[in-house]
């Protein structure tokens, strides 16, 4: 499913007022880029849009992000890593996401609860039920209205990270994990997506604007 993005009004579109949209996927799959494309499209249609990311999105969350991604913090245990992600998520949910949704704004985030399930669960081996429980507490049960999984092969994701590092972007603590870790994470995403209702899986190896068009088409926003 695809469409040509347009600024024209008209046609059947979903009411995205007060809706929460999340992009998930491996590192270097273009989540942040697609957040920007969708935000611009929705703003052109007159919606008030808030964009955010995990970890981060609040002053405390950004401080936690620096801890989590700093290559110097190699002694950070899997459980400590999970709890830091959950703390950042709770702050983001309470400070940014819930107030924005209650005000009728559309919130678009790069990453949310599924990231912890696959990175700390499948990737680090932490009990999935524990992660689900912590996610539920941290978010007070808030779930995305639309969740897009940008799916690429592991080889493509790794090559993109390597290419970015060659262009001066330093790979962070998690991006430097070995291939076996990322194999588990990719399997986790695909299994989680198959079990969760309402997840749209997008081919992340398509050209950037084709991905944006597919996202817009799934939202009936073309």
Secondary structure, DSSP 8 states (H G I E B T S, - for coil): ----------S-----TT-EEEEE-STTSSHHHHHHHHHHHHHHTT--EEEEESS-SSHHHHHHHHHHH-TT-TT--HHHHHHHHHHHHHHHIIIIIHHHHHTT-EEEEE--HHHHIIIIIIIT---HHHHHHHHHHHHTT---SEEEEEE--HHHHHHHHHHHHHTT----TTTTS-HHHHHHHHHHHHHHHHHSTTEEEEETTS-HHHHHHHHHHHTT--
